[in-house]
Amino acid sequence: MEKARPLWANSLQFVFACISYAVGLGNVWRFPYLCQMYGGGSFLVPYIIMLFVEGMPLLYLELAVGQRMRQGSIGAWRTISPYLSGVGLASVVASFFLATYYNIINAWAFWYLFHSFQDPLPWSVCPLNHNRTGYDEECEKASSTQYFWYRKTLNISPSIQDSGRVQWEPALCLVLAWLVVYLCILRGTESTGKVVYFTASLPYCVLLIYLVRGLTLHGATNGLSYMFTPKLEQLANPKAWINAATQIFFSLGLGFGSLIAFASYNQPSNNCQKHAIIVSLINSSTSIFASIVTFSIYGFKATFNYESCLDKVILLLTNSFDLEDGFLTPSNLEQVKSYLASAFPSKYSEVLPQIKNCSLQSELATAVQGTGLSFIVYTEAIKNMEVSQLWSVLYFLMLLMLGIGSMLGNTAAILTPLTDSKVISRHLPKEAISGLVCLVNCVIGLVFTMEAGNYWFDIFNDYAATLSLLLIVLVETIAVCYVYGLRRFESDLKAMTGRTLNWYWKVIWAGVSPLLIISLFVFYLTDYILTGTLKYQAWDASQGQLVTKDYPPHALAVIGLLVASSTMCIPLVALGTFIMRCFKRKGDTPPVA
């Protein structure tokens, strides 16, 4: 069986697969947001500490388990103990949920990529209204980029209760996204191993090009100084540490079973410790690198908006008070405003409501993450660049490579346990299993192309794999250290690689990591309880902005099912195994004479 198992062509292919999986959209759209929220450069302190006490050790643990057991998540944990089969099943369920909603991001990236070849870019200007007498009212109240996202891309409904119908254009993009994923995983490691070279390396090329361009943009230094100016008081904020730990945890993709699946195709003698260190360091370095790129562009956008605001105020005052053209400048604006307010108080009070309060700091402090950063903030910056079509194509091509690379890992976590199963693989070839998984996910994913689809996307993104992953990795760590036995695992690793396990890994696995995960678990539970009724952001077309609403009962029921369906796999499978063993023991008991 071991000889028949497919292998990576070389260790470099395996490393590229792990990097392609771990380095994803979270590095581009969540880490910069956290830096912005928690003190810029000072956030790097808890982030780097959590990398060494949580991220790197847990990544090594999963790679070592996969390489030692040479099976997918279900088989690997069943080998350690039959009672732990539910851990692997929970990983597969979490990966299934993730794959279902994650690929809609690739569909949106395809949609924006196709529209990037238009001149001008379709999100750069507001469309005319039906009478062609002015611009569309919703677009004027929001912005051209927000309008294109919420109305043209999502055609979003006013609430989650108004489901609407499937939007055929995003639906076709979703089918295309799944077709690309299917072609990449069609031949298992043979095809995936070749694709990951591309999906892992292209984003770095694009980021490097964007870095050079970003640093040459007007106002880029404003964004970079905002990022790297440390706010040391944030080091005393427990949320900064919790979010640093959470970011490391989810950025590396721990608990999904993808890393175990990838490592199961390694040679038994592979140095998984070295690869765990390489992958985790590259992943974190990419987050910092992407943040530098993001904040240089963010600085350009904020400076552009700030200067545009000043120009509007200058034009308003010049026209209202018949001032000489060129007399008012940004440098003397405040001084002239004070003079006009004292010299012409009645006239100035009439104009005052129209005078906007322009602030560069408030523009820089506007924190946006997720789809808002990628499809609104970035597109707003891109539309103001020279040769904007080129930068738009490069950006959305990079998003696609990041998204597809992560999808290869997600689908591997689902497919490896299925292809390892003799019952399934006996009746269906690998290509058919892959096709069925992609088809089922694609059909379910059509929910996210409906008018209320973005609200369901947020539910899956926030609740499908949060508490469940923490529980999965906690049980994994306890299983290796206290069920399988740390000494036994240490001797297995030495037999495989010829290297003795360092004390550092043993201390972290046996004590530090479990305590840290329990702390995160308690924090999330407490946060959910204290939050009360869960809320979501709904788009209000009449105001051209997001408004907060309470989730309806059926949405809360779905949230409960998402959290329970994966977490309950662990105790239910353990209970089922115990009951089956009890019945088997009774059946094997010889009758009393």
N, C-alpha and C positions, 0 to 999 in steps of 0.2 A: 504493500500500500504506500509506503514511504517513497519507493522508487517511482511509482506511478503518479505521484502528486506533481503537478506542474511547478516549475521554479522560475524565479526571476533570471533573466539572462546573465546579470551580474549585480553586484551589490550597489553600484551607482544607480541602476534602474530602480531598485527598492528605495533608495534615499530620495530620488526624484519623485517617486510615487507618494512618499510620506510628506515631502515638502509641498507638492501639488495639492494634497488633501488638506494639510494643516494651514497653509497660507491661503486664506480665502477672503471673502468680503468683509469679515469682521476686522481684519487687519487694516482695511482701507476706510471703513465707515463707522467702526465702533471705538477703536483705540484713540483716534484723534479727538473724538467727542469726549472721551474720559479725560484726556489730557486737558481739554478746554474746561471741563467741569471741575476738576480736582487739582488745580494749581500748576498747570503747565509742566515745567521741568521737575517740580517737586513730586509729581505723580510717578516719575520714573523710579523713585526710591522704593516705594512699596511694590511696584511692578517687578523690579529686578529681584527683590528679596523673595517674592512669591514664585518667581521663575525657578529659583534654586531649591526652595523648600516644598514646592508643590508640583509645578509643571514638569520639570525635567525628571524627577524620580518616578512620577506616575506614568509618564510616557515610556520610560525604561521598563517599568513593571509590565505594561501591556505588550510591548514588543517582545519581552522575554517570555511571557506566557504563550504568545502566539507561536514563537519559534520553538519553544520546548514541546508544546502539545501538538503542533503541526495540524491544527484544525481551526475551523471558524469559531466564533464566540460560543455557540451552543455546545459543540463538541469539546472545546477546550475546558470549559467550566464543568461539564459533565465528567470529564476525565479526573478532575481534581476531586469532585464529589458528586454523586448522582443528585443529591439534594440541591446542588447549585445550578442545575440546568436552566432554571428560571432566570438566572443572571444573564445568560446568553440570549435567552428568548426576549428578555426586557430590552437588551441592546438592539436586537433585530427590530422590535416594535418601534423603538425610538428612532432608529435609522429609517424605517419605513415612513414614519410621520415626517421626518426631516426631508427625505427625498421627495415626498408628495408636494410640499410647499416650496422647497428651495429652488426647484427648477423653474418656477414661475418668474424668479428674478432673472434667470437666463432668457426667458421669453421676453421680458421687458427690455433686457439689454439688446436682444435681436431687433425688437421694435424700434428702439432709439437708433441703433446702428443703421438700419435701413433708411431712416429719416435723416441721417447725418449727411447724406449725399445731396440734399436739397440746398439751394441757394436762393434766398437766405434760409437759415435753419428755421424750421416751423415753430420752434418755441421762442424765437427771438423777437417776434412782434405779435400783438394781439390781432385777432381776426376782426373784420368788419361785422357790424350787426346786420340783422335781416333787411333793414331798410337802406343799408349802405350809407348811412348818414354819420356814422361814428363807429367807435370800437365796441366790441361786445362788452356788455355791462359787467358780467361776472369776471371777465379778464381784467377790466380796468380796476375793479375793486381788489383783485388779488395781484397777480403779475403774469406776464406772458409764460414764464416757466412753470408756475403753479397751475395755470390754466391748461397748458398742454399735458401736464401730468395727471391732474384730477379729472379733466373733462375729455381730452382727446385720447389719452392712454387708457385710463380706468373707466371713464364715463361713470364716475362714482355716484352711488345713490345717497340720499340724505341721511340714511341710517341703516343699520345692519338688518333691520326688519323688512326693509324694501329690497328684496333679493334681486329683482330685475331679471334680465335674461343674459345668456352667454354672449360676450362680445366676440364676434367671429375673427377679427384681426388678431387680438392677443391669443385667442384659442389656436389659430394656425401657427403663431410663433411658439406656443407651448408644444405643439406637436413636433415642430422642427427641433426644438431644444431636446425633446426626448429621443428623436431620431438620431441626433448627433451623439447623445449619451449611449444609445444602443450600439451604434457603429463602433464606439470606442471600447465597449466592454464585450463585444461579440465573441472574441476568441480568448477571453480571460486574460491572463498575464501576458500572453503573446501580443495582443493588440494594445492593452492598457500600458504595458511597459514601453511601447514606442510613443504613444500619445503623451505620456507624462513629461517626456523631454521638452515637448512644445508647451504644454500647459503650465509647467513649472518655470520655464525660462522667459517666455514672452512677456509676462507681467513685469519682470524686472527691467527688460529693455524699454517698455513703455514708461515705467516709473522714472527711469533714468532720463529719457527724453523730456518727460514732463518736469523733472527737477530742473534741468537746464533752462527750459522755457519759463518755469515758475519763478526762478530766481531773477530772471530778466524782466519780469512784469513790474509795472509801476505799483508800489505799495506792498510788494512782497515782504520787505523787511518789517513792515508793521505786523504782519501775521506771524513771522518767525520770532520777533521779539516778544509777542504776546504768548507764544507757545513756550519759549525757553526761559521767560522770567518766572522764577519759582515763587510760589505763594506758600511759604514754609508753614503757615498756620494750618494748611490742609493736612499736614503730616499727623496732626492730632485728631483729624476727622476719621472715625472708624469706617465710615462709608467708603472713603478713599482706599483703605486696605481691603475691604470686602470686595469692592469692584475690581481692584487689581487682581485678587485671587480668582474671581469669577472670570475675568477676561483671559487670564492664562489658561484656566481650566477649559473654557469653551473654545478658545482659539486653537488649541492643540487637537481638539476633537476627541477628547477622552470619553470613554464610556459607551461610544457608539458601536464598538466592535470592529471598526474599520482598520485600526492599527493592528489588532490581533489577526485580522484576515490577511493583511499585507505581510505581516511577519511570518505567517504560517507557510508562505511560499519561499522562505529563505532556506539557504543551506544551514544545517544544524550548527555548524561551526562559525556562523556569521557573528561578527563582533557587534551585537545589538546595543551594548552600552555606548560605544563610540557613536553609533548612528543616532541614538536617543539624544546625546549631547549636541550633535551637529544639527539635527532637525529642530530642536527646541531653541537653540541659539539663532539659527537662521530665521525661524518664525518670529521671534521677538525683535530681532534686528530689522526685519521687514516692516513690522508695526511702526518702529521709530522712523525708519526711512520713509514710509508712506505718510507719516504725520508731517514730516518736513515738507514733502511735496504738497500735501493738503493745505497746510497753513500758509505756504507761499501763495497758493492760489486763493485761499481764503482771505489773505491780506489784500490781494489785488481786488477781489470782489468787494470787501468792506471799504477799501479806499475809494473805489469807483462809486459805490453807493453814497458814501459820505460827501464826495466832491460834487456828485450830481445833486444831492440835497442842498448843498451850499449854493450851487449855481441857480437853483430854482428860487431860493430865498433872495439872492442878489437880484435876479430878474424881477421878482415881485416888488421889492422895495424900490428898484430903479423906476419901474413903470408907475407905481403908486405915488411916488413923491417927485416925479419928473427930474430925477437925478441924471447927471451927465454919464453917458456910457463909459465904462471903465473906471469910474470914480470909486465904486464899491468893489472891494477885493476881499478874499477870505481873511487876509491879515487885519483889515480895519473894520470888518463886518460888525463885531460886537461893540466897538467904539461908536460907530455910526448909528447902530440900533439904539444905544443909550441916548445919543443926541436927539434922534428923531422922536423917541418916546417923551423926552422932556420938552422939546420945541413944538411938537405937534401932537399933544396927548390924545385929542379926540379922534383924529384921523388914524393915528397909530393903533388905537384900541379897536378900530374897525378892521384893520389889516391883520392884527395880532392872531386871530384864530387860524389864519391861513399860513402863518409862519411856522414851519416845521422846526423841531429841536434837533439839529444835526449833531451827531456824536460819533466819532470814530470808535471809541471804546465800546459803546453800546452795540455797534455793528459787529465788532470783533467778539463780543461776549454772547452773541446769539448762538446758542448751542443746538446743533442739529446732528442727528445720527440716522443710520439705517437708510431706507429708501429716500428720505428727505434730503440727505446729504448727496447721494449719488444722482438722483433724478431731478433735483430742484436746485440745490446750491451749486453743484459742479456745472450743471447746464447753464446756469445764470452767469457763471464766470466765463465759460467757454464762448457764449454768444458775443461777449465783448472783446474777445481776442481776435487778432488778425488771422486770416485763413482759418476761420472757426470750424469749417467742415473737416479739415485735416485733424484738428485736436479732438473733435467730437468722435471721429472714426477710431482714432487711437485709444481714446478713453473707454469707449464701450466695447472695443475689442479686448482690452485688458480686463474689463469686468467679466466678459464672457469666458476668458481663459481661467480666471480665478474661480468663477462659478462652476465651470465644467470640471476643473480639477478636483474641487470639493465633491462634486456629484459622483465622480469615479470612486472615491473612497466610500461615500454613502451607499452606493449600489453594491460595492464589494462586500460591505458588512451584511447586506441582505442575501446576496447570491452565494457567498462562500459556505454558510451553513446549509443552504438548500442543495448545492451541488455536492457537499460532503455527505448528505443523507443518501443512503443506499436505496431507500424506498422511492425517492423522487428521481434520482439520477438513473435508476434502472429503467424507468418508463419514459423519461424525457431527456433529450440531449441538452447540453449546456446552452446552446443557442436558443432553444425553445424556452428554457427556464428564464434566461435573460430577457427574451421578448415578452413573456407573460408579465414579468415584474414591471417592465417599462410600460406596458400597455395598461395594467391596472393602476399604476401611479398616475399615468397621463389622464385616464378617465376621471379619477378622483380629483386630479388637479384642475379640471375644468371648472370646479367650484370657484377657484380664485380668479377666473376670467369673467365672472358675473359682475353685475353692477355693484353688488355688495362684497365682491371678492376680496378687496383690499382689507376689509374689516376682519374677514375670516383668516386672511394671511397673518394679520397682527396677532390673532388669537393663537394660531399654530406657532408663530415665531416666539411668542412670550411664554406659552404654557406647555407645548408638546414635549419639550426636552430641557427642562430646568431642574425641578426637584427630582425627577426620575434619574437623570444622569448623576446627580450627586449621590443618590442612594446606590446606584449601580457601582460606581467607582469605590464607594465606601465598602460595600460587600466584597468587591474584588480584592481590595487591599487586605481586609480581614481574612478572606479565604486563603490567600497566598501565605500570609504570615502565621495564621493560627489554625487553619483547617489542614491545608497541605503541609504546612510547617516551614518556617523560614530556613532552618538548617538543611532540610531536605531540598528546598528550592535552590539554596546556595550550592549544594553539592551537584545538583542537576546542571546549573549554569557553569560550574567548573568543569564538569564532564564534557559539556558542549563546546565551550570556548577556550578552556584551559586557563581561565583567569579566576582568581579568587575575588569574591564579592567584597567590596570596600565597606568599612564600618558605616560610612556616611549613608549609603543606600539603605542599610539595615535599620539604622536609627529612624530615618525618615519614614520608611515603609511601616515599621512596627508601631511608631508612636506619633510623630509629628503630623503626617498626612491624614490619618484617621481623625485626629482631634480637629484639624483644620477643616476637613469636610463636614464634620458634625457641626462646627460653628457656623459654616455657610448654610447648612441645612436648617438650623435653628433660626438664623437670620431671615431666610426666605419665608419660613412658616410664620414667624412673628410679623414680618412685613405684610404678608397676605391677610393675616388676622386683623392687624391694626388699620389696614387700608379700608376695611369694611366692604361696601358694595364695589365691585370691580367696575372700572369705567374705561371708556375708549374715546378716541378723537374722531369725530364725524365731520365731514365737509359740508359747510353751509354755503350754498351757491349765492344766496341773497347777500351775505356779508363778505363773501370771497375769502373766508378763513375757516380754520378748524374750530369746532366747539366740542366741549366735553359732555358726554352722555353716559347714562348707566347702561350696562349690558342687560338685555332682556333675559327672562328665565331660561329660554331654550339655548341661548349662548352660554349662560353659566353652566347648564347641564353638559354642553359639549366640552367646556373647559375642565369640568370634573372628570369626564370620561377620558380626556387626553392625558390628564395627570395619573388617573387610576389605572388605565389600561396597561401601561408599561410597568409602573411600580408594583402593581399587584401580581405581576407574573412571578416575582421572586418568592413571596410567601405561599402562593397558591400551588406552584409547581413543587415546592418543598413539601407542602402538606400532602399533595397527591402522591408523591414518591413514597412518603412515609406510610400512607394508607395502603398503597399497592404492596409494599414490602411486608406489612403486617398480614395482609391476606395471603401473600405467597408463603410466609412463614407458617401460617395456620394450615395451608394446604400441604406443606412439606412435612408437617408433624405426623409421625406414624401413629396409627390407631392403638389405643390402650387395650391390651389383651384382657 
